[in-house]
Every structure is written in structure tokens, then in C-alpha cells.
Amino acid sequence: MREDKPLILVVDDEESNIIVFKRPLAKAGYEVIGVSSGATALEAVAQNDIDVVLMDWMMPGMSGVEATAMIKAAPRGQLIPVIMVTAKADQSDVKAGLDAGADDYITKPVEMEEALARIRSALRQRKLEKGLHEANEQLRRLMALKDDFLNIASHDIRSPLASILGFADELQHEHPGPLNAAQKRYLDIIVRAGKRQLKLVNDLLDLARIETGKDELHKIPVMMDTLLAETHESMLYTAKEKEITLTNAKGCSRPLMADEGKILRVLSNLVSNAIKFTPKGGTVAVSCKTVGGECVVTVADSGVGIPAEEIPKLFGKFSKLSSRPTAGEHGSGLGLSITKQIIDMHGGRIWAESGEGRGTSLHFALPFEG
């Protein structure tokens, strides 16, 4: 819409009716095109940047209602407000016009001040809708760029990192030849940094896929007790490195319909996070129980805890909390956000109980189906 001089299309098979509108509209600062049929109205819309259409109801051949429906069906006409101009005041006739896509109506004989007020209202509507349409188009373009980034990151970032870690592993095993102490120390630094970077890239990709709806669940019957045992076995070495006692208590004997890989990811995130924030000699207890129609899993640690006012930020992306890992561990800041997204995808819920200096308990509940 041109801010300086909006373009109004007046459609009426009577030339005198077009003239009635032309002078007041021009005086009000509008440019006016007048046409005498529905067919020529469609041509005018296709060829001009029309801001508002004043459409006569009764015309020979194509009626105003039919012309309005065709304008609104065309991509170029969808955002153009159409005001029906009619001598018909019957509610069923008004409804027919609005159902065809008309945005407003005025009755004959036309009261020009009212007509101008309705045109101004229609122009405001058009400006808002065009702004929304342009914002949606910009969002669509950004989403396309995001998809492009995902494709690039999936290959062009992960692949070199995988190669770096692969060759570093060969060096750590001294396959090319023996290393001195300094070389081993530097190599350990390279491997740790590479693994952190790869985890960050994987977390970003996972979160992006979830948020764009590109990550789907592949549900199968799973036993939570079995998944807890598998997680316990995989995290035991990490716990022992910090001299942390890791315990596991079974309690959900009913099968769940869930994505096994994603629930294992949730458990791994929660347990590794608990170990990270628990000091040497502490405990991390993992348990589950059946409560009504849900399987409730708890990961409780004896760690540093979280101030009550910071708990609402716990599952946010890149949340910065005052609590710090107890052994200088690093993280992407995305693990708990991804965890919540996965639980939400399963129709479950997740929450935390904590207090500064008294450890943290993270709970999630998944529904039994059927």
C-alpha cells in the first residue's frame, strides 16, 4: 500500500455511481480507478496495486458477490479489502457478501462520511495484514536458511570434527609411534576440546530438529527398568572417576510406548548432569515408580543445589545459573532444554526440586498408553 496516495477501485455498472465516489475520494487524497463490470474489476486487480475495492452488489453478468469471491481466490487479491456497496439491507444478502470474502459493506444511498470512515478502516486493515504477510514471508525465508544451516552443519562441521577425533584416537593409542608426556597431555586437551565441540554441534542440531518439527518419535514398547539399568551401566565409569556412588532402583514393571533412543538420551542427560554438579564422594540415586497411569523417574543428587529463584530457568536454552560444576566440567547449556523437549514430545512432564546446598531432584513422568 502506498502511504502517499492509496488506490481505490470502484466497481459499478452505472457510470453515475462511479462519479458519486470519484470526487469525494480524490478530495480525501485517494487515487480512483472506475470499472463497470466484475470481469474488468478482475483485470484491474491483476494489473494494479489496488488498496481497497468498492464493489457494487447488483451487476449484469458477473455479480459483485461472484467478482468478490474470484478476487479473494487470487493470490494478488487475498489481502485486498473489499467493501460491498448494496441497496440490499436484508441480513441474508449481507451474509452472502461476507461469505464470499467481502470485508465490509455500505448501503445505498451512500452516506459519504460513513463510506470514507469504512475506507480508512479498510486501509488500516490492509496495512496490518500486509505487514503480517511480509513478516510471515521473512520467517519462511529464515526457516529455509535454518534448514540450509542444518544441512551444512550435519556434514561440513561434524565430519571434520569426527576426523580430528578419529586421528587423535590413533595418536592416543600410539599407533604411529610412541609419544612423550607433553605430547600425551596436549593430545588429551585436543580430544576433550573436540568432544565438547562435537557435543555442542550435536545438541544444536538436535534442538533445531525438534523445534522445527523435523524430529519424529519412533515409539515401541519399552521397559523403563531396562533403560535405567542400561543408563546405570554406561554412566558407572564417569561416576567412579569422581568417586560418586551411583545407585539404581527399579520400580516400573509395565511397558511404555516410547522412543527408546530418545528416552535413553533423557536419562543420560539427567544422570550426567547430576554427576557434574555433585562433589567428590557424593551420591546420585536414580529410581522409578508407577504412580497412577504414569511412570515417574527421579534422579536425585547430593550436589550443590540450585537457588529456588533459578529453578524456573533450569530448562531454558543456554540458561546461566549460579551453580557451577564441581570439577570444572563443561556443557553446551542445551542438555536440559533438549530433555524437556523430548519429554514434551512424549506427552509427559518434567520438574525439579532443589535448594542451595541441599542437592537437586529432577523428576519426569511419562504416561502409560491404553
C-alpha positions as CSV (number, residue, x, y, z in Angstrom):
1,M,0.0,0.0,0.0
2,R,1.3,3.4,-1.0
3,E,1.3,5.7,2.1
4,D,1.0,8.9,-0.1
5,K,-2.0,8.1,-2.3
6,P,-3.9,4.8,-1.8
7,L,-5.5,3.4,-4.9
8,I,-9.3,2.7,-4.7
9,L,-11.1,0.5,-7.3
10,V,-14.8,1.4,-7.7
11,V,-16.8,-1.3,-9.5
12,D,-20.3,-0.3,-10.7
13,D,-22.2,-0.8,-13.9
14,E,-23.7,2.7,-13.6
15,E,-21.2,5.4,-14.5
16,S,-23.1,7.9,-12.4
17,N,-22.5,5.8,-9.3
18,I,-18.7,5.7,-10.0
19,I,-18.8,9.6,-10.4
20,V,-20.5,9.8,-7.0
21,F,-17.4,8.3,-5.4
22,K,-14.7,9.8,-7.6
23,R,-14.8,13.4,-6.5
24,P,-15.0,12.8,-2.7
25,L,-12.3,10.1,-2.8
26,A,-10.0,12.3,-4.8
27,K,-10.6,15.2,-2.4
28,A,-9.8,12.9,0.5
29,G,-6.4,12.1,-1.1
30,Y,-7.1,8.9,-2.9
31,E,-6.5,7.8,-6.4
32,V,-9.5,6.2,-8.1
33,I,-10.0,3.7,-10.9
34,G,-13.6,3.1,-12.0
35,V,-14.7,0.0,-13.9
36,S,-18.1,-1.2,-15.0
37,S,-18.1,-5.0,-14.6
38,G,-16.8,-7.9,-12.5
39,A,-14.6,-9.0,-15.3
40,T,-12.9,-5.7,-15.7
41,A,-12.5,-5.5,-12.0
42,L,-10.5,-8.7,-12.1
43,E,-8.3,-7.3,-14.8
44,A,-7.8,-4.1,-12.8
45,V,-6.8,-6.1,-9.7
46,A,-4.3,-8.2,-11.8
47,Q,-2.7,-5.1,-13.3
48,N,-2.7,-2.6,-10.5
49,D,-1.6,-2.4,-6.8
50,I,-5.2,-1.9,-5.5
51,D,-5.6,-1.0,-1.9
52,V,-9.4,-1.1,-1.5
53,V,-12.2,-2.3,-3.7
54,L,-15.7,-0.8,-3.6
55,M,-17.9,-3.5,-5.2
56,D,-21.4,-2.9,-6.4
57,W,-23.7,-5.9,-5.5
58,M,-26.0,-5.9,-8.4
59,M,-24.4,-6.0,-11.9
60,P,-25.3,-7.8,-15.1
61,G,-23.3,-10.8,-16.0
62,M,-20.9,-11.4,-13.1
63,S,-22.4,-10.2,-9.8
64,G,-20.5,-8.3,-7.2
65,V,-20.6,-11.4,-4.9
66,E,-19.1,-13.6,-7.6
67,A,-16.4,-11.0,-8.5
68,T,-15.5,-10.6,-4.8
69,A,-15.1,-14.4,-4.5
70,M,-12.8,-14.5,-7.5
71,I,-10.7,-11.6,-6.3
72,K,-10.2,-13.2,-2.9
73,A,-9.4,-16.5,-4.5
74,A,-6.5,-15.0,-6.5
75,P,-3.1,-14.7,-4.7
76,R,-2.8,-11.0,-5.6
77,G,-6.3,-10.2,-4.2
78,Q,-6.3,-12.1,-0.9
79,L,-5.1,-9.1,1.1
80,I,-7.2,-6.5,-0.7
81,P,-10.2,-5.4,1.5
82,V,-13.4,-5.5,-0.5
83,I,-16.4,-3.3,0.6
84,M,-19.7,-4.3,-0.8
85,V,-21.9,-1.4,-1.9
86,T,-25.5,-2.5,-2.0
87,A,-29.1,-1.4,-1.8
88,K,-29.9,-4.7,-0.2
89,A,-30.2,-4.4,3.6
90,D,-31.5,-7.9,4.2
91,Q,-29.3,-9.9,6.6
92,S,-29.1,-13.0,4.4
93,D,-27.8,-10.8,1.5
94,V,-25.2,-9.2,3.7
95,K,-24.2,-12.7,4.9
96,A,-23.8,-13.9,1.3
97,G,-21.4,-11.0,0.6
98,L,-19.4,-11.6,3.7
99,D,-19.2,-15.3,3.0
100,A,-17.9,-14.6,-0.5
101,G,-14.9,-12.7,1.2
102,A,-16.2,-9.2,1.5
103,D,-14.6,-7.4,4.5
104,D,-17.4,-4.8,5.0
105,Y,-20.4,-3.3,3.3
106,I,-22.2,0.1,2.9
107,T,-25.8,0.6,1.7
108,K,-27.2,2.9,-1.0
109,P,-27.9,5.7,-1.0
110,V,-24.3,6.2,0.1
111,E,-23.6,8.4,3.1
112,M,-20.1,9.6,2.1
113,E,-18.7,10.3,5.6
114,E,-19.6,6.8,6.6
115,A,-18.1,5.4,3.3
116,L,-14.8,7.3,3.9
117,A,-14.6,6.1,7.5
118,R,-15.1,2.5,6.3
119,I,-12.4,3.0,3.6
120,R,-10.0,4.3,6.2
121,S,-10.7,1.3,8.4
122,A,-10.1,-1.0,5.4
123,L,-6.8,0.7,4.7
124,R,-5.7,0.2,8.3
125,Q,-6.7,-3.5,8.0
126,R,-4.7,-3.8,4.7
127,K,-1.6,-2.2,6.2
128,L,-1.7,-4.6,9.2
129,E,-2.4,-7.7,7.0
130,K,0.4,-6.8,4.6
131,G,2.8,-6.3,7.5
132,L,1.8,-9.7,8.8
133,H,2.2,-11.3,5.4
134,E,5.6,-9.8,5.0
135,A,6.7,-10.9,8.4
136,N,5.5,-14.4,7.6
137,E,7.5,-14.4,4.4
138,Q,10.5,-13.2,6.2
139,L,10.0,-16.0,8.7
140,R,9.7,-18.5,5.9
141,R,12.9,-17.3,4.4
142,L,14.6,-17.6,7.8
143,M,13.3,-21.1,8.3
144,A,14.7,-22.0,4.9
145,L,18.1,-20.6,5.9
146,K,17.9,-22.6,9.2
147,D,17.3,-25.7,7.1
148,D,20.3,-24.9,5.0
149,F,22.4,-24.4,8.1
150,L,21.3,-27.8,9.5
151,N,22.3,-29.5,6.3
152,I,25.7,-27.7,6.3
153,A,26.3,-28.4,10.0
154,S,25.3,-32.0,9.7
155,H,28.1,-32.7,7.2
156,D,30.6,-29.8,6.9
157,I,31.0,-29.3,10.6
158,R,30.5,-32.7,12.1
159,S,32.6,-34.6,9.5
160,P,35.9,-32.7,10.2
161,L,35.4,-33.0,13.9
162,A,34.9,-36.7,13.6
163,S,38.1,-36.9,11.6
164,I,40.0,-34.9,14.2
165,L,38.8,-37.2,16.9
166,G,39.5,-40.3,14.9
167,F,43.1,-39.4,14.2
168,A,43.5,-38.2,17.8
169,D,42.4,-41.6,19.0
170,E,45.0,-43.2,16.7
171,L,47.7,-41.0,18.3
172,Q,46.5,-41.7,21.8
173,H,46.9,-45.4,21.1
174,E,50.4,-44.6,19.8
175,H,49.8,-46.4,16.5
176,P,52.1,-44.1,14.6
177,G,54.7,-44.4,17.3
178,P,55.4,-43.6,21.0
179,L,54.5,-40.2,22.5
180,N,56.3,-38.3,25.2
181,A,54.5,-37.0,28.3
182,A,54.0,-33.5,27.0
183,Q,52.6,-34.8,23.7
184,K,50.1,-37.0,25.6
185,R,49.0,-34.1,27.7
186,Y,48.4,-31.8,24.7
187,L,46.6,-34.6,22.9
188,D,44.3,-35.2,25.8
189,I,43.4,-31.5,25.7
190,I,42.7,-31.7,22.0
191,V,40.4,-34.7,22.5
192,R,38.5,-33.1,25.3
193,A,38.0,-29.9,23.4
194,G,37.0,-31.8,20.2
195,K,34.5,-33.9,22.1
196,R,33.0,-30.8,23.7
197,Q,32.7,-29.1,20.3
198,L,31.1,-32.2,18.7
199,K,28.6,-32.5,21.6
200,L,27.7,-28.8,21.2
201,V,27.1,-29.2,17.4
202,N,25.0,-32.4,18.0
203,D,23.0,-30.6,20.7
204,L,22.3,-27.6,18.5
205,L,21.3,-29.9,15.6
206,D,19.0,-32.0,17.8
207,L,17.3,-28.9,19.3
208,A,16.9,-27.4,15.9
209,R,15.3,-30.6,14.5
210,I,12.9,-30.8,17.5
211,E,11.9,-27.1,17.3
212,T,11.3,-27.2,13.5
213,G,9.2,-30.4,13.8
214,K,11.7,-32.4,11.8
215,D,12.4,-34.8,14.7
216,E,9.9,-37.6,14.9
217,L,9.2,-40.2,17.6
218,H,9.6,-43.9,16.8
219,K,7.6,-45.4,19.6
220,I,8.0,-49.0,20.6
221,P,7.1,-50.9,23.8
222,V,10.0,-50.2,26.2
223,M,10.6,-51.2,29.9
224,M,11.8,-48.2,31.9
225,D,13.6,-50.6,34.4
226,T,15.6,-51.9,31.5
227,L,16.5,-48.4,30.3
228,L,17.6,-47.4,33.8
229,A,19.8,-50.4,34.0
230,E,21.4,-49.6,30.7
231,T,22.0,-46.0,31.7
232,H,23.5,-47.1,35.0
233,E,26.0,-49.3,33.3
234,S,27.0,-46.6,30.8
235,M,27.4,-43.9,33.4
236,L,29.1,-46.0,36.1
237,Y,32.7,-45.2,34.9
238,T,32.0,-41.5,34.9
239,A,30.7,-41.7,38.4
240,K,33.6,-43.7,39.7
241,E,36.1,-41.2,38.2
242,K,34.6,-38.6,40.7
243,E,34.2,-41.2,43.4
244,I,30.5,-40.7,43.3
245,T,28.1,-43.5,44.4
246,L,25.6,-44.2,41.6
247,T,22.6,-46.2,42.6
248,N,19.7,-47.5,40.6
249,A,16.3,-48.7,41.9
250,K,13.7,-50.3,39.6
251,G,10.0,-49.8,40.0
252,C,8.2,-49.5,36.6
253,S,7.3,-53.0,35.5
254,R,4.7,-52.0,32.9
255,P,5.8,-51.3,29.3
256,L,5.7,-47.8,27.9
257,M,5.2,-46.8,24.3
258,A,8.2,-44.5,23.8
259,D,11.1,-43.7,21.6
260,E,13.8,-45.8,23.2
261,G,16.8,-43.8,21.9
262,K,15.3,-40.5,23.0
263,I,14.4,-41.7,26.5
264,L,18.0,-43.1,26.9
265,R,19.2,-39.6,25.8
266,V,17.0,-38.1,28.6
267,L,18.3,-40.5,31.2
268,S,21.9,-39.9,30.1
269,N,21.4,-36.1,30.2
270,L,19.9,-36.2,33.7
271,V,22.4,-38.6,35.2
272,S,25.5,-37.0,33.7
273,N,24.2,-33.6,34.8
274,A,23.7,-34.9,38.3
275,I,27.3,-36.3,38.4
276,K,28.6,-33.0,37.0
277,F,27.1,-30.9,39.9
278,T,27.9,-33.4,42.7
279,P,31.2,-33.1,44.5
280,K,33.7,-35.9,45.0
281,G,32.3,-38.6,47.4
282,G,28.7,-37.7,46.8
283,T,25.7,-39.7,45.7
284,V,23.4,-39.9,42.7
285,A,20.3,-42.0,43.1
286,V,18.2,-43.0,40.1
287,S,14.8,-44.6,40.7
288,C,11.4,-45.0,39.2
289,K,7.9,-45.9,40.3
290,T,4.4,-46.3,39.0
291,V,2.0,-43.6,40.1
292,G,-1.5,-44.0,38.7
293,G,-1.2,-44.0,34.9
294,E,2.3,-42.7,34.8
295,C,5.9,-44.0,35.2
296,V,7.7,-41.4,37.3
297,V,11.6,-41.3,37.2
298,T,13.7,-39.4,39.7
299,V,17.4,-38.5,39.5
300,A,18.5,-37.2,42.9
301,D,21.9,-35.9,43.8
302,S,23.7,-34.7,46.9
303,G,25.3,-31.8,44.9
304,V,25.5,-28.1,45.2
305,G,21.8,-27.5,44.6
306,I,20.0,-24.7,42.8
307,P,18.6,-21.5,44.4
308,A,14.8,-21.6,44.4
309,E,14.5,-18.5,42.2
310,E,16.6,-20.0,39.5
311,I,14.6,-23.3,39.1
312,P,12.2,-21.7,36.5
313,K,15.2,-21.1,34.2
314,L,16.5,-24.6,34.5
315,F,15.1,-26.0,31.3
316,G,15.8,-22.9,29.1
317,K,18.3,-22.8,26.3
318,F,21.8,-21.6,27.4
319,S,20.5,-20.8,30.8
320,K,23.2,-19.4,33.1
321,L,22.7,-20.5,36.7
322,S,24.8,-19.6,39.7
323,S,25.6,-23.3,40.4
324,R,28.8,-24.5,38.8
325,P,30.1,-28.0,38.0
326,T,32.2,-29.3,40.9
327,A,35.2,-30.5,38.8
328,G,35.4,-27.9,36.1
329,E,33.3,-29.9,33.7
330,H,31.9,-28.2,30.6
331,G,28.5,-28.4,28.9
332,S,26.6,-26.9,26.0
333,G,23.8,-25.5,28.2
334,L,21.3,-27.3,26.0
335,G,21.0,-30.7,27.6
336,L,18.1,-30.0,29.9
337,S,16.3,-28.0,27.2
338,I,16.6,-30.9,24.9
339,T,15.4,-33.2,27.7
340,K,12.3,-31.2,28.3
341,Q,11.5,-31.1,24.6
342,I,11.8,-34.9,24.4
343,I,9.5,-35.3,27.4
344,D,7.0,-32.9,25.9
345,M,7.0,-34.8,22.6
346,H,6.0,-37.9,24.6
347,G,3.1,-36.1,26.3
348,G,4.9,-36.2,29.6
349,R,6.1,-33.6,32.2
350,I,9.3,-32.8,33.9
351,W,10.1,-30.7,37.0
352,A,12.8,-30.0,39.6
353,E,13.1,-29.8,43.4
354,S,16.2,-28.2,44.8
355,G,17.6,-25.8,47.2
356,E,21.0,-24.2,47.5
357,G,23.4,-26.5,49.3
358,R,20.9,-29.4,49.6
359,G,21.1,-31.2,46.3
360,T,18.7,-31.5,43.4
361,S,16.0,-34.0,42.4
362,L,14.8,-34.0,38.8
363,H,11.7,-35.9,38.0
364,F,9.9,-36.8,34.8
365,A,6.7,-38.6,34.3
366,L,5.6,-40.5,31.1
367,P,2.0,-41.8,30.6
368,F,1.2,-45.4,30.1
369,E,-0.8,-45.7,27.0
370,G,-4.1,-47.7,27.0
